[in-house]
Amino acid sequence: MTTLLWLQGGACSGNTMSFLNAEQPSACDLVTDFGIEVLWHPSLGMEMGDHAQEIFRACASGEQPLDIFVFEGTVILGPNGTGRFNMFADRPMKDWVAELAPQANVVVAIGDCACWGGIPATAPNPVDSVGLQYLKRQRGGFLGSEFRSKWGLPVINIPGCPAHPDWVTQILVAIATGRAKDIALDELQRPLTFFKTFTQTGCTRVQFFEYKQATKEFGQGTRTGCLFYEFGCRGPMTHSPCNRILWNRQSSKTRAGMPCTGCTEPEFPFYDLAPGTVFKTQKISGVIPKDIPEGTDHVTYMAHAAAARVAAPEWAKEDMFVV
């Protein structure tokens, strides 16, 4: 039996709502098929009040063995480092985190807020929010850069706003079945099995990207043209499997004509939501995309783009759908 405790810090509960919609495996499968004992979860825990606090205290003291500590939301440090902007079970939530994380065999951060602070940590960050082991791309966060769980692992980051439910349940299953140390992580401590590829991988509009054909207005994103050139789609730069592991097994942002917002990257929301930056590609001299696909440079990219436009076949400029 693998024990799991899930707490929420400064959060909208979006990752919990996502988690409860998991299918492969489902939240119920974790218990019935993979032997995970959910000690407590904000939406699933039956205990309340003093009874819930008994569980937290037992885990914090080591009396109750804790295999997986899952945290959703930011760790709130304000005001003035007290953490009292986020009280939970008669204490600042940060104090619970400080005691529970070292007791866990594995610590898992779910969602952008827990991974790197997310939207709450965007300037001016009024309540002083941080992620468990990162603040945006800066390593450290609340637990510190040197933190390791009892099994010698750093925090496993599963980002997203929210994270896809099956990313969460599949990693929890890997831990519960004794494969935690086989989970390869990237430089931001994200599981490579999900975050090696880009959102663009599997996008149904990728042929328009290859031939540098842009859509000019919303509504055309699923029919003709790529959303990268005018509407700020971050699919070519964002590490996620959103077009490989579809949402609700049906679709994704880009398949529905919505630009990828890059929500699995530490910089999300990009440009701190400054006016004129949302759903709009930022450009140098009004022509060159400021952010370009990972692994290239602006000169090489522009040369490739010019050649691709010249080589573009006529079908790449037409509406791909008929009625």
Backbone bond lengths (Angstrom), bond angles and torsions (degrees), N, CA, C in turn:
res aa  C-N    CA-C-N  psi(-1)  N-CA   C-N-CA  omega(-1)  CA-C   N-CA-C  phi
1 M - - - 1.473 - - 1.531 109.16 -
2 T 1.317 116.44 128.56 1.459 123.36 178.32 1.512 108.77 -103.50
3 T 1.324 117.27 124.23 1.466 120.13 -178.77 1.521 110.92 -90.70
4 L 1.325 115.21 144.23 1.468 121.44 -178.24 1.524 109.13 -137.57
5 L 1.321 115.65 134.26 1.463 122.72 173.40 1.518 107.69 -124.52
6 W 1.333 116.76 129.14 1.472 122.30 -175.94 1.527 107.56 -122.47
7 L 1.325 116.59 122.54 1.464 121.88 176.72 1.524 110.15 -121.86
8 Q 1.327 115.37 155.79 1.463 122.27 177.77 1.521 110.04 -116.82
9 G 1.319 116.13 128.48 1.457 121.09 174.83 1.517 110.12 -95.62
10 G 1.335 115.95 -130.71 1.457 120.18 178.78 1.513 109.53 -76.12
11 A 1.328 116.33 90.73 1.458 120.26 -170.13 1.516 112.26 -143.51
12 C 1.336 115.00 163.15 1.457 121.85 175.18 1.520 111.08 -96.27
13 S 1.330 116.86 -0.51 1.466 123.74 -177.30 1.522 112.59 71.46
14 G 1.319 117.45 11.93 1.459 120.50 -179.12 1.510 113.38 -62.73
15 N 1.333 117.00 -34.87 1.463 119.45 -179.22 1.517 111.35 -72.78
16 T 1.322 116.96 -33.70 1.466 119.06 173.33 1.524 110.17 -64.11
17 M 1.334 117.31 -44.47 1.466 119.90 179.56 1.523 110.82 -62.24
18 S 1.334 115.97 -37.91 1.457 119.66 176.21 1.524 110.71 -65.39
19 F 1.319 117.00 -47.97 1.467 123.36 -178.90 1.532 111.70 -55.38
20 L 1.310 116.59 -40.92 1.462 120.30 -177.75 1.525 112.65 -69.67
21 N 1.338 117.04 -10.45 1.462 121.66 176.64 1.524 112.70 -100.99
22 A 1.322 117.27 9.02 1.462 120.49 -179.68 1.522 110.94 -59.96
23 E 1.332 115.72 147.90 1.458 120.91 -178.24 1.527 113.03 -122.90
24 Q 1.325 117.60 -35.86 1.463 119.92 -173.52 1.522 111.69 -131.19
25 P 1.337 118.90 83.95 1.467 127.62 -4.59 1.529 111.25 -86.16
26 S 1.317 116.01 169.44 1.456 121.29 178.52 1.522 109.78 -84.89
27 A 1.330 115.90 169.17 1.466 120.22 176.35 1.521 110.96 -60.50
28 C 1.322 116.84 -37.02 1.471 120.31 178.00 1.522 111.28 -66.92
29 D 1.335 116.99 -37.71 1.462 120.77 179.15 1.529 111.69 -60.05
30 L 1.332 116.54 -33.28 1.465 119.73 179.73 1.524 110.42 -57.27
31 V 1.316 115.81 -37.77 1.468 120.75 -177.62 1.526 111.15 -83.33
32 T 1.330 116.45 -49.11 1.463 119.91 -171.75 1.519 114.02 -79.11
33 D 1.335 116.82 -32.68 1.462 120.07 -174.22 1.527 114.28 -106.27
34 F 1.333 116.82 -24.98 1.461 118.97 -172.92 1.526 113.62 -120.25
35 G 1.314 116.52 7.61 1.454 120.55 170.06 1.511 116.15 67.85
36 I 1.324 117.61 30.71 1.465 120.28 177.15 1.528 109.15 -90.69
37 E 1.299 115.95 124.13 1.459 121.79 176.00 1.529 108.65 -96.30
38 V 1.315 116.18 111.55 1.459 120.48 179.43 1.526 107.65 -81.53
39 L 1.329 115.68 102.41 1.462 119.88 -179.74 1.521 110.82 -63.47
40 W 1.340 114.35 -41.31 1.469 119.15 177.72 1.514 108.63 -167.86
41 H 1.318 114.48 143.52 1.460 123.48 176.66 1.525 106.15 -146.36
42 P 1.338 118.69 140.04 1.471 120.19 -175.65 1.519 114.60 -54.98
43 S 1.338 117.92 -30.94 1.461 120.14 -179.12 1.523 113.28 -104.53
44 L 1.328 117.41 -13.01 1.459 120.43 -176.34 1.519 113.31 -114.60
45 G 1.333 116.47 -20.95 1.456 119.74 -177.09 1.515 112.09 -66.45
46 M 1.319 116.56 133.29 1.467 121.34 -179.60 1.529 111.57 -85.02
47 E 1.329 116.40 -26.22 1.466 119.98 -176.43 1.523 111.24 -76.43
48 M 1.316 115.03 146.18 1.459 121.20 178.29 1.527 109.33 -135.06
49 G 1.334 114.86 163.03 1.454 120.17 173.62 1.510 114.01 54.80
50 D 1.350 116.02 -131.46 1.463 121.24 -176.89 1.520 111.91 -60.08
51 H 1.330 117.32 -34.15 1.457 120.00 -178.89 1.533 111.08 -65.63
52 A 1.329 116.78 -39.92 1.461 119.90 176.84 1.522 110.55 -67.14
53 Q 1.326 116.44 -41.53 1.459 119.44 179.94 1.523 112.13 -62.40
54 E 1.311 117.21 -31.58 1.463 120.01 176.80 1.529 110.93 -61.40
55 I 1.323 116.52 -37.85 1.462 120.96 177.98 1.525 110.25 -66.19
56 F 1.333 116.00 -46.22 1.464 119.20 -178.17 1.528 111.04 -62.81
57 R 1.314 115.98 -43.13 1.460 119.56 -178.60 1.525 111.64 -67.06
58 A 1.333 116.00 -37.71 1.466 119.49 179.14 1.529 110.94 -65.44
59 C 1.328 116.97 -39.05 1.465 120.41 177.18 1.525 111.16 -69.05
60 A 1.323 116.69 -41.61 1.464 120.69 -178.34 1.516 112.23 -65.70
61 S 1.326 116.96 -32.39 1.463 120.57 -178.53 1.524 112.90 -85.74
62 G 1.336 116.94 -14.40 1.452 120.73 -176.62 1.515 113.19 92.29
63 E 1.325 117.04 -4.33 1.466 120.44 177.86 1.526 110.72 -62.70
64 Q 1.327 116.42 -39.52 1.464 122.63 175.74 1.524 108.34 -101.77
65 P 1.338 119.07 113.58 1.466 120.56 178.02 1.527 110.85 -57.83
66 L 1.318 115.61 136.51 1.463 121.37 -178.06 1.522 108.71 -125.17
67 D 1.321 115.94 113.34 1.463 120.13 -179.56 1.524 112.16 -84.95
68 I 1.331 116.84 -48.56 1.465 120.56 -176.17 1.522 109.69 -126.10
69 F 1.313 115.91 121.26 1.466 121.04 172.89 1.512 107.10 -106.35
70 V 1.320 116.67 113.12 1.461 122.97 179.22 1.519 108.50 -102.56
71 F 1.330 115.34 132.48 1.467 119.43 178.68 1.509 109.11 -128.05
72 E 1.309 114.48 133.79 1.465 123.63 -179.81 1.524 107.98 -122.48
73 G 1.327 117.37 134.97 1.463 120.08 179.90 1.514 111.80 95.87
74 T 1.314 115.90 171.59 1.461 120.45 -178.47 1.528 111.12 -81.32
75 V 1.318 113.97 159.37 1.460 120.11 166.46 1.524 105.91 -90.89
76 I 1.314 116.46 117.42 1.465 121.59 -176.65 1.525 109.32 -93.65
77 L 1.327 115.30 122.38 1.472 120.70 -177.23 1.518 113.03 -97.40
78 G 1.322 117.98 -20.76 1.452 120.64 -176.32 1.526 113.19 -77.36
79 P 1.350 116.28 162.66 1.464 125.99 -3.10 1.535 112.03 -85.11
80 N 1.295 114.82 140.71 1.466 122.40 173.48 1.525 113.14 55.23
81 G 1.348 115.14 39.24 1.453 119.43 175.83 1.510 115.60 79.43
82 T 1.333 118.91 2.22 1.460 121.01 -176.84 1.528 112.71 -82.23
83 G 1.340 116.81 -25.26 1.455 120.73 -176.94 1.513 114.41 75.34
84 R 1.320 117.56 7.34 1.461 120.40 -173.23 1.536 113.41 -77.65
85 F 1.319 117.25 -1.12 1.462 119.28 169.87 1.531 110.89 -71.53
86 N 1.316 116.90 -15.50 1.468 120.61 -179.89 1.517 109.24 -135.19
87 M 1.339 115.78 87.42 1.454 121.57 -179.45 1.529 110.01 -91.87
88 F 1.326 115.91 140.57 1.457 121.12 -179.82 1.527 108.85 -148.68
89 A 1.304 116.71 125.76 1.469 121.78 179.60 1.527 110.65 52.78
90 D 1.337 115.35 48.74 1.467 123.25 174.16 1.519 114.91 70.74
91 R 1.345 117.19 11.08 1.464 119.76 179.88 1.526 109.26 -142.45
92 P 1.332 118.20 160.21 1.464 119.21 169.63 1.534 109.31 -60.90
93 M 1.324 117.07 136.80 1.461 120.71 -179.87 1.527 111.34 -56.92
94 K 1.313 117.75 -33.99 1.465 120.14 -178.46 1.520 111.49 -60.88
95 D 1.329 117.67 -30.79 1.462 120.05 179.26 1.525 111.22 -70.20
96 W 1.335 116.44 -37.00 1.459 119.70 175.11 1.534 110.22 -63.31
97 V 1.321 115.71 -44.73 1.469 119.82 -179.46 1.522 110.75 -61.34
98 A 1.321 116.16 -43.42 1.466 120.60 -178.97 1.518 111.89 -60.60
99 E 1.327 117.45 -31.52 1.461 120.69 -178.69 1.524 112.63 -89.94
100 L 1.323 117.56 -34.15 1.459 120.68 -174.92 1.530 112.83 -79.64
101 A 1.323 117.47 -40.12 1.466 120.06 -175.63 1.535 112.69 -56.99
102 P 1.340 119.70 -45.21 1.466 118.82 -179.96 1.523 113.89 -67.39
103 Q 1.324 117.54 -17.97 1.463 121.23 -179.44 1.523 112.67 -86.12
104 A 1.325 117.17 -12.97 1.465 120.92 -174.06 1.523 111.51 -88.67
105 N 1.317 115.61 145.48 1.466 120.15 172.86 1.520 111.01 -68.64
106 V 1.330 115.86 -36.86 1.458 121.81 178.95 1.526 108.39 -140.18
107 V 1.331 116.39 139.07 1.468 122.01 175.34 1.521 108.09 -114.84
108 V 1.326 116.20 129.52 1.463 121.57 -177.99 1.528 109.16 -123.28
109 A 1.332 115.99 125.63 1.468 122.04 175.48 1.519 108.15 -97.05
110 I 1.321 117.06 124.46 1.460 122.01 -177.66 1.520 109.65 -109.53
111 G 1.336 116.54 122.12 1.461 121.26 177.17 1.513 113.21 89.53
112 D 1.326 114.95 161.09 1.466 121.34 -177.48 1.518 113.79 -56.11
113 C 1.327 116.24 -41.24 1.462 119.38 -174.45 1.522 110.69 -63.12
114 A 1.325 117.05 -44.88 1.454 120.47 -179.64 1.521 111.65 -72.06
115 C 1.337 116.53 -32.08 1.465 119.99 -177.76 1.526 112.27 -74.60
116 W 1.349 116.71 -50.91 1.470 118.77 -176.56 1.523 115.22 -144.41
117 G 1.283 117.37 20.24 1.463 120.08 174.89 1.501 114.28 99.37
118 G 1.351 117.03 -28.18 1.453 121.15 174.66 1.521 114.64 55.36
119 I 1.313 115.68 -151.12 1.462 121.48 -177.80 1.530 111.78 -61.78
120 P 1.350 120.46 -40.64 1.476 118.86 -179.94 1.528 113.63 -58.81
121 A 1.350 117.46 -28.23 1.467 120.39 -178.27 1.520 112.75 -86.43
122 T 1.331 116.51 1.35 1.462 120.02 176.35 1.524 109.60 -66.99
123 A 1.315 117.34 139.35 1.461 121.75 -179.35 1.523 110.39 -52.19
124 P 1.326 117.65 135.07 1.476 127.72 12.21 1.528 115.25 -92.11
125 N 1.342 117.68 10.49 1.465 121.93 176.12 1.530 110.91 48.44
126 P 1.318 118.05 63.55 1.466 121.88 -168.93 1.522 115.93 -63.14
127 V 1.351 117.72 -26.68 1.470 118.32 -178.90 1.528 111.51 -105.53
128 D 1.336 116.57 9.63 1.462 122.20 176.74 1.527 110.85 60.76
129 S 1.328 115.51 61.91 1.456 122.11 -179.90 1.520 111.21 -89.24
130 V 1.332 116.86 142.13 1.459 122.56 174.46 1.528 108.57 -139.00
131 G 1.328 115.99 161.88 1.449 120.87 172.36 1.517 110.13 -84.77
132 L 1.327 116.48 175.24 1.460 119.41 -177.76 1.521 111.78 -62.49
133 Q 1.359 116.95 -46.18 1.468 118.04 -177.65 1.523 112.78 -132.03
134 Y 1.333 116.17 10.17 1.466 120.85 175.85 1.523 109.58 -144.25
135 L 1.323 114.93 153.34 1.454 122.32 164.31 1.513 105.22 -123.79
136 K 1.339 114.94 104.35 1.459 121.15 -167.45 1.534 107.82 55.76
137 R 1.325 120.07 -125.53 1.466 120.53 -178.24 1.527 112.15 -91.47
138 Q 1.308 117.04 -5.47 1.459 120.69 -179.07 1.525 110.78 -79.81
139 R 1.300 116.56 120.65 1.457 121.85 -178.77 1.528 110.02 -72.24
140 G 1.295 116.65 141.06 1.467 122.24 -179.40 1.507 110.49 142.58
141 G 1.333 116.55 -72.76 1.461 121.06 178.14 1.518 111.78 55.81
142 F 1.335 115.90 -149.57 1.460 120.32 -176.20 1.526 112.29 -77.97
143 L 1.315 117.39 -42.18 1.464 120.34 -175.28 1.519 113.43 -81.70
144 G 1.330 117.28 -16.13 1.457 120.36 179.82 1.518 112.31 94.53
145 S 1.311 116.39 152.99 1.463 121.28 -174.37 1.520 113.28 -66.97
146 E 1.324 117.30 -24.42 1.466 120.29 -176.91 1.528 113.31 -92.93
147 F 1.318 117.62 0.49 1.466 119.14 -177.58 1.519 111.84 -60.03
148 R 1.318 116.19 137.25 1.449 123.52 171.38 1.521 108.51 -137.55
149 S 1.321 115.91 142.20 1.460 120.81 177.06 1.529 109.16 -74.25
150 K 1.314 116.97 179.98 1.469 120.78 -178.15 1.523 112.10 -61.24
151 W 1.317 117.35 -28.49 1.464 120.00 177.81 1.520 112.26 -88.43
152 G 1.326 117.10 10.45 1.456 121.30 175.93 1.506 115.30 79.13
153 L 1.332 117.26 19.54 1.459 121.55 -177.32 1.523 111.06 -104.17
154 P 1.339 117.29 145.66 1.466 119.09 169.46 1.514 109.00 -72.14
155 V 1.304 117.29 175.65 1.468 120.80 174.91 1.523 108.74 -60.10
156 I 1.321 117.06 130.89 1.466 121.34 173.80 1.518 107.80 -85.82
157 N 1.328 116.24 116.77 1.464 121.72 -177.30 1.521 111.20 -94.14
158 I 1.324 116.28 123.52 1.465 121.85 173.00 1.527 106.73 -119.75
159 P 1.339 117.49 86.31 1.462 121.10 -173.21 1.513 112.56 -80.24
160 G 1.319 114.86 177.12 1.454 123.78 -179.31 1.511 108.63 136.22
161 C 1.324 115.59 157.61 1.458 119.02 -179.18 1.536 108.86 -133.40
162 P 1.379 115.84 72.62 1.463 127.09 2.97 1.524 111.47 -91.61
163 A 1.349 115.12 177.87 1.455 120.19 171.57 1.527 109.59 -72.67
164 H 1.320 116.23 146.26 1.466 120.23 176.57 1.523 108.15 -63.82
165 P 1.334 118.23 135.85 1.468 120.01 -175.11 1.519 114.15 -59.68
166 D 1.326 117.59 -36.35 1.467 119.27 -176.92 1.525 112.03 -73.85
167 W 1.355 117.93 -24.83 1.470 118.35 171.99 1.529 109.13 -60.98
168 V 1.322 115.04 -41.64 1.465 120.86 -176.64 1.523 110.98 -67.69
169 T 1.332 116.19 -53.24 1.470 118.61 -174.03 1.525 112.01 -67.13
170 Q 1.325 117.38 -33.57 1.462 118.91 -179.60 1.530 111.69 -69.69
171 I 1.313 117.53 -35.18 1.469 119.77 176.09 1.527 110.03 -70.78
172 L 1.328 117.74 -39.73 1.460 119.87 177.61 1.528 111.14 -62.47
173 V 1.329 117.00 -37.98 1.467 120.45 176.96 1.529 110.71 -65.13
174 A 1.327 116.31 -42.03 1.466 119.24 178.85 1.524 110.79 -58.51
175 I 1.327 116.82 -41.37 1.463 120.62 178.86 1.521 110.60 -67.27
176 A 1.328 115.73 -45.37 1.466 120.49 -176.07 1.522 112.33 -65.97
177 T 1.330 117.79 -24.67 1.461 121.28 -178.70 1.525 112.20 -99.62
178 G 1.327 115.83 17.57 1.462 120.27 172.89 1.511 115.96 81.21
179 R 1.330 117.45 18.96 1.462 120.24 -177.41 1.523 113.17 -111.80
180 A 1.321 116.97 22.30 1.467 120.30 -177.11 1.519 111.84 -58.35
181 K 1.330 116.83 -41.99 1.465 119.68 -176.69 1.524 112.38 -76.13
182 D 1.333 116.78 -7.01 1.459 120.49 175.73 1.528 111.92 -91.12
183 I 1.336 117.26 -4.76 1.468 120.67 179.98 1.523 108.56 -77.40
184 A 1.324 116.61 104.79 1.465 121.23 179.05 1.520 109.37 -74.81
185 L 1.330 115.98 133.86 1.460 121.68 -177.92 1.526 110.75 -114.43
186 D 1.334 116.53 149.43 1.457 119.72 174.01 1.518 109.83 -84.91
187 E 1.325 117.26 -171.71 1.462 120.87 -175.26 1.525 112.73 -67.65
188 L 1.331 117.28 -14.16 1.459 121.68 176.51 1.523 111.71 -106.04
189 Q 1.340 115.54 14.94 1.462 122.82 175.11 1.523 113.30 66.97
190 R 1.341 115.59 28.27 1.454 121.70 174.50 1.528 109.14 -95.32
191 P 1.329 119.54 142.56 1.460 121.04 177.95 1.532 111.62 -61.56
192 L 1.319 116.31 123.32 1.453 120.55 -177.26 1.528 112.51 -62.62
193 T 1.326 116.98 -29.02 1.451 119.10 -178.92 1.525 112.09 -58.09
194 F 1.332 117.01 -26.31 1.457 121.59 177.89 1.523 112.97 -105.50
195 F 1.321 117.36 -32.63 1.461 119.81 -167.23 1.523 114.40 -112.99
196 K 1.332 117.03 18.10 1.465 120.80 173.78 1.519 110.83 -77.80
197 T 1.327 116.33 -39.68 1.459 121.27 -177.47 1.530 110.46 -91.11
198 F 1.316 115.22 176.59 1.457 121.60 -177.20 1.533 111.11 -106.28
199 T 1.310 116.01 158.69 1.464 120.96 175.45 1.527 110.24 -54.41
200 Q 1.297 116.29 -33.53 1.460 121.24 -179.45 1.532 112.30 -63.43
201 T 1.346 116.91 -25.98 1.456 120.67 -179.07 1.531 109.78 -62.56
202 G 1.303 116.91 112.82 1.457 121.11 -178.40 1.513 114.16 94.74
203 C 1.334 117.90 -3.18 1.464 120.10 178.02 1.525 109.40 -62.81
204 T 1.307 116.67 132.80 1.463 121.42 -177.26 1.529 112.58 -72.60
205 R 1.342 117.18 -8.87 1.468 120.43 178.73 1.531 111.73 -104.88
206 V 1.336 116.79 14.66 1.462 118.95 -172.36 1.528 112.12 -64.20
207 Q 1.354 118.27 -27.03 1.464 119.15 179.07 1.521 111.15 -64.75
208 F 1.335 117.40 -31.67 1.463 119.71 177.02 1.526 110.50 -70.04
209 F 1.331 116.08 -35.48 1.470 119.26 176.45 1.525 109.94 -64.02
210 E 1.316 117.01 -43.55 1.465 120.54 -176.79 1.524 111.70 -62.53
211 Y 1.327 116.68 -35.54 1.461 119.97 -179.69 1.532 112.50 -98.31
212 K 1.329 116.12 9.61 1.470 122.36 174.11 1.529 112.26 56.82
213 Q 1.314 115.61 45.48 1.460 121.55 177.62 1.523 108.61 -104.32
214 A 1.320 116.71 119.96 1.460 121.31 -174.11 1.516 111.75 -100.17
215 T 1.328 115.08 142.62 1.453 119.23 169.02 1.527 108.24 -81.22
216 K 1.302 116.93 147.73 1.462 121.04 -173.24 1.521 113.16 -105.04
217 E 1.315 117.84 -11.15 1.459 119.69 179.98 1.515 109.50 -154.30
218 F 1.315 116.18 153.85 1.448 120.21 176.77 1.528 109.56 -62.12
219 G 1.318 114.91 148.10 1.445 120.23 -176.95 1.512 111.87 102.63
220 Q 1.328 116.53 -20.56 1.454 120.39 177.46 1.535 111.55 -96.66
221 G 1.311 115.91 -5.40 1.466 119.14 -172.25 1.508 114.79 -63.20
222 T 1.337 118.27 -23.09 1.468 120.13 177.08 1.522 111.18 -101.01
223 R 1.317 117.01 3.27 1.463 119.62 -174.23 1.523 111.61 -118.78
224 T 1.303 117.17 -48.57 1.458 119.78 -178.59 1.517 109.82 -152.72
225 G 1.290 115.75 141.32 1.458 120.91 176.66 1.516 113.98 84.02
226 C 1.332 114.79 159.34 1.462 123.32 -178.85 1.520 110.05 -102.76
227 L 1.311 116.78 142.68 1.464 122.63 -177.53 1.530 113.17 -82.13
228 F 1.325 117.08 -4.86 1.469 120.89 -176.70 1.523 112.04 -70.24
229 Y 1.314 118.01 -38.11 1.459 121.13 -167.60 1.518 114.85 -78.24
230 E 1.325 117.25 -29.04 1.462 119.81 -178.17 1.524 113.54 -122.24
231 F 1.318 118.10 -28.98 1.458 120.50 -170.12 1.524 114.79 -110.48
232 G 1.298 116.62 18.60 1.463 120.73 169.14 1.513 115.81 72.28
233 C 1.345 118.24 19.77 1.466 119.06 179.25 1.525 110.04 -63.77
234 R 1.331 116.12 129.75 1.456 121.29 -177.73 1.532 112.27 -102.43
235 G 1.331 116.14 17.92 1.454 120.23 -179.63 1.518 115.14 -54.04
236 P 1.362 119.59 -39.79 1.460 119.47 -178.70 1.529 113.94 -72.86
237 M 1.341 118.39 -12.05 1.468 120.92 -176.19 1.520 113.40 -116.19
238 T 1.318 117.31 -3.53 1.466 121.33 -171.84 1.522 111.00 -105.22
239 H 1.329 115.55 127.97 1.457 120.21 178.43 1.526 109.51 -84.36
240 S 1.325 115.80 111.06 1.471 121.43 175.69 1.522 108.55 -170.69
241 P 1.344 117.56 158.43 1.467 120.87 177.23 1.526 112.58 -102.72
242 C 1.334 117.46 30.98 1.466 120.28 -172.13 1.522 113.69 -60.20
243 N 1.336 117.71 -24.51 1.460 119.63 176.98 1.525 112.38 -101.44
244 R 1.323 117.00 4.99 1.465 122.26 171.97 1.526 110.40 -105.45
245 I 1.325 115.61 -44.55 1.464 121.77 175.64 1.526 105.80 -108.78
246 L 1.298 116.34 94.41 1.462 120.69 -169.86 1.524 111.52 -71.63
247 W 1.310 115.23 154.10 1.466 121.31 177.37 1.518 108.63 -77.15
248 N 1.323 115.85 132.59 1.469 122.35 -174.41 1.521 111.36 55.48
249 R 1.340 116.00 23.02 1.469 122.28 -178.98 1.523 111.74 60.04
250 Q 1.338 116.79 18.94 1.462 120.21 -173.12 1.517 113.91 -123.82
251 S 1.322 117.83 -45.84 1.456 117.83 -166.32 1.527 111.03 -154.72
252 S 1.318 114.91 -170.45 1.462 123.17 177.97 1.521 107.38 -154.76
253 K 1.315 116.24 173.58 1.463 118.67 178.68 1.527 111.01 -56.76
254 T 1.336 116.74 -52.94 1.463 118.76 -173.62 1.524 111.56 -67.62
255 R 1.336 117.54 -32.66 1.461 119.30 178.07 1.524 111.27 -68.33
256 A 1.323 116.33 -24.20 1.459 120.60 179.22 1.523 112.42 -94.84
257 G 1.346 115.84 6.90 1.458 119.17 177.80 1.508 114.35 84.98
258 M 1.332 117.12 16.67 1.464 122.65 -179.27 1.525 109.05 -108.08
259 P 1.337 119.52 129.94 1.463 120.19 178.66 1.521 111.58 -61.55
260 C 1.329 116.31 140.72 1.461 120.73 171.03 1.524 107.74 -64.93
261 T 1.327 116.62 132.85 1.467 121.02 -179.17 1.520 112.87 -97.52
262 G 1.334 116.84 3.72 1.467 119.88 175.99 1.506 114.19 69.78
263 C 1.342 117.56 36.28 1.459 119.86 -169.58 1.522 114.14 -76.82
264 T 1.333 119.38 -1.76 1.463 119.50 175.55 1.522 112.13 -98.55
265 E 1.322 117.02 6.92 1.466 121.94 -179.90 1.529 110.04 -105.68
266 P 1.341 117.34 149.31 1.471 120.66 -176.23 1.519 114.26 -60.81
267 E 1.334 118.01 -26.07 1.461 120.47 -176.33 1.528 113.42 -79.07
268 F 1.317 117.76 -8.97 1.469 120.53 179.53 1.529 109.90 -63.25
269 P 1.337 120.01 132.27 1.460 127.68 -1.20 1.524 111.32 -80.08
270 F 1.299 116.97 131.75 1.452 121.97 -174.02 1.524 111.80 -66.79
271 Y 1.332 114.30 145.77 1.466 122.96 -179.34 1.521 112.25 59.09
272 D 1.350 115.31 21.01 1.471 121.30 177.31 1.521 113.06 51.34
273 L 1.323 115.39 32.65 1.469 121.93 176.17 1.525 113.22 59.84
274 A 1.319 116.91 28.94 1.467 120.46 178.21 1.525 109.61 -61.55
275 P 1.336 117.42 146.00 1.462 120.36 179.90 1.528 111.36 -53.38
276 G 1.317 116.09 135.55 1.457 120.77 178.50 1.512 114.87 86.28
277 T 1.339 117.61 4.31 1.465 119.96 -179.15 1.522 112.92 -108.83
278 V 1.314 117.79 -13.24 1.459 120.96 -177.73 1.529 109.63 -87.95
279 F 1.339 116.39 128.32 1.461 123.11 -178.82 1.531 111.37 57.44
280 K 1.323 115.10 35.38 1.458 119.20 178.41 1.530 108.52 -146.72
281 T 1.307 116.70 124.57 1.466 120.83 -179.64 1.514 109.72 -70.35
282 Q 1.318 116.57 123.82 1.454 121.55 177.68 1.529 108.99 -78.64
283 K 1.330 116.85 133.41 1.464 120.20 -173.09 1.527 112.20 -129.03
284 I 1.301 114.19 152.58 1.465 122.62 173.99 1.522 107.48 -94.97
285 S 1.320 116.70 126.48 1.464 122.27 -178.65 1.525 111.92 57.44
286 G 1.315 115.35 24.82 1.455 120.28 176.41 1.512 115.07 72.92
287 V 1.334 117.75 5.52 1.463 120.53 -174.54 1.524 112.34 -130.07
288 I 1.316 117.82 -47.45 1.465 122.57 -171.33 1.522 109.47 -90.33
289 P 1.336 118.87 124.67 1.469 120.28 177.05 1.529 110.95 -57.02
290 K 1.320 115.85 130.86 1.459 119.72 -179.65 1.529 111.14 -65.05
291 D 1.325 117.00 -41.07 1.460 122.17 177.34 1.515 108.72 -107.50
292 I 1.317 116.14 128.89 1.454 121.25 -176.30 1.528 109.88 -124.06
293 P 1.326 118.38 164.97 1.463 120.53 -178.22 1.525 112.61 -52.40
294 E 1.323 114.76 142.41 1.462 121.22 -179.00 1.526 110.65 -59.78
295 G 1.345 115.31 139.94 1.453 120.41 174.72 1.513 115.17 94.78
296 T 1.335 117.75 3.14 1.456 120.08 177.45 1.522 109.24 -128.63
297 D 1.314 117.30 179.92 1.466 121.88 176.40 1.524 108.00 -126.84
298 H 1.321 116.06 167.50 1.463 119.60 -172.79 1.534 112.56 -63.53
299 V 1.337 117.69 -38.80 1.468 120.25 -178.36 1.526 110.15 -65.69
300 T 1.338 115.77 -48.23 1.456 120.04 179.61 1.522 111.00 -63.21
301 Y 1.326 115.53 -41.86 1.458 119.45 -179.24 1.523 111.26 -61.88
302 M 1.335 117.61 -46.47 1.461 120.30 -177.22 1.524 111.42 -66.26
303 A 1.343 117.03 -35.14 1.466 119.70 177.20 1.525 110.18 -65.46
304 H 1.315 115.31 -44.04 1.470 119.63 178.03 1.525 110.93 -63.58
305 A 1.333 116.96 -41.57 1.460 121.00 -178.00 1.524 111.03 -63.68
306 A 1.331 116.53 -41.23 1.459 119.80 179.73 1.527 111.05 -63.45
307 A 1.330 115.97 -43.84 1.465 119.78 179.79 1.528 110.87 -65.96
308 A 1.342 116.65 -38.67 1.463 120.46 -178.77 1.520 110.96 -65.03
309 R 1.313 117.63 -39.72 1.464 120.26 -179.83 1.524 110.70 -65.27
310 V 1.318 116.06 -39.83 1.466 119.89 178.69 1.525 110.40 -64.17
311 A 1.337 115.52 -38.85 1.471 120.66 -176.21 1.521 113.12 -83.50
312 A 1.319 118.17 -5.94 1.467 120.67 -173.94 1.524 111.53 -61.02
313 P 1.323 117.92 126.34 1.470 120.48 176.42 1.523 110.28 -72.45
314 E 1.305 116.05 162.70 1.453 120.07 -176.76 1.527 112.13 -62.64
315 W 1.358 117.37 -34.96 1.460 118.32 -177.99 1.519 112.15 -63.23
316 A 1.348 117.26 -25.26 1.463 120.62 179.99 1.520 111.59 -71.28
317 K 1.322 117.02 -11.23 1.459 121.44 -179.26 1.521 111.94 -105.58
318 E 1.336 115.90 5.91 1.463 119.51 -174.65 1.536 110.83 -113.04
319 D 1.323 113.66 162.78 1.454 120.81 173.73 1.532 107.87 -66.59
320 M 1.360 115.70 125.84 1.455 120.49 -174.83 1.532 112.46 -83.37
321 F 1.335 116.73 -10.13 1.473 120.42 -174.63 1.523 110.47 -111.82
322 V 1.312 115.38 144.17 1.458 120.31 174.80 1.517 109.05 -129.01
323 V 1.315 117.64 161.90 1.457 121.73 177.99 1.536 109.11 -121.58
